[in-house]
Amino acid sequence: MPPHQARSVFPTSPGNGSLSFLGITTQGAHIARVVVTLGNATLDPDDVTQGGTADVVVPDNVIHGEPQAIP
């Protein structure tokens, strides 16, 4: 895969009713796109909080650096 299409996956540890954190820093890398996958279902009556099997994630306090133009 060409460098401009490189792909990395950063899984996090699941937690039941707890907080999770994933932090990534780079030295000189140019990141143009980020895709975040949150759980495997939407919030509904079948999610694990209601005794179902669907795993859900609700993001809060997403922090990122300011975008900078690539020279």
VEXFIGU-340032 format. One line per 8 residues: number of its first residue (from 1); for each residue x, y, z of C-alpha. Coordinates in nm, 3 decimals, padded with zeros to 5 digits. Each point is the difference from the previous one (the first is absolute). Last residue first. Layout:
N
NUM) X Y Z  ...;
# end
This chain:
71
71) 00.323 02.258 00.288  -00.263 -00.214 00.178  -00.245 00.234 00.172  -00.041 -00.056 00.373  -00.301 -00.148 00.177  -00.021 00.085 00.370  00.067 -00.295 00.227  -00.272 -00.236 00.116;
63) -00.214 -00.058 00.308  -00.324 -00.200 00.000  -00.176 00.072 00.329  -00.277 -00.259 -00.018  -00.054 -00.299 -00.223  -00.281 -00.252 00.058  00.092 -00.360 -00.075  -00.242 -00.287 -00.048;
55) 00.018 -00.379 00.013  -00.321 -00.173 -00.109  -00.075 -00.310 00.210  -00.304 00.109 00.198  -00.039 00.053 00.377  -00.112 00.365 -00.026  00.350 00.148 00.028  00.117 -00.274 -00.236;
47) -00.200 00.143 -00.290  -00.331 -00.147 -00.119  -00.224 00.295 00.110  00.197 00.239 -00.226  00.333 00.182 -00.019  00.155 -00.086 -00.335  00.200 -00.312 -00.075  00.352 -00.143 -00.036;
39) 00.200 00.229 00.225  00.130 00.341 -00.109  00.217 -00.005 -00.311  00.209 00.318 -00.038  00.130 00.093 -00.345  00.287 00.250 -00.023  00.115 00.185 -00.309  00.286 00.224 -00.105;
31) 00.270 -00.101 00.247  00.343 00.128 -00.095  00.277 -00.152 00.207  00.271 00.230 00.134  00.031 -00.176 00.333  -00.331 -00.159 00.088  -00.212 -00.026 00.313  -00.286 -00.239 00.070;
23) -00.216 -00.020 00.311  -00.275 -00.252 00.064  -00.204 00.018 00.318  -00.272 -00.218 00.148  -00.244 00.070 00.282  -00.208 -00.259 00.180  -00.347 -00.150 -00.011  00.130 -00.321 -00.154;
15) 00.339 00.067 -00.154  00.141 -00.098 -00.334  00.372 00.047 -00.062  00.081 00.229 -00.289  00.076 -00.086 -00.360  00.240 00.220 -00.200  -00.021 -00.082 -00.370  00.251 00.149 -00.242;
7) -00.038 00.073 -00.368  00.246 00.134 -00.253  -00.160 00.168 -00.301  00.251 00.283 -00.044  00.279 -00.249 00.071  -00.099 -00.216 -00.300  -00.146 -00.342 00.089;
# end
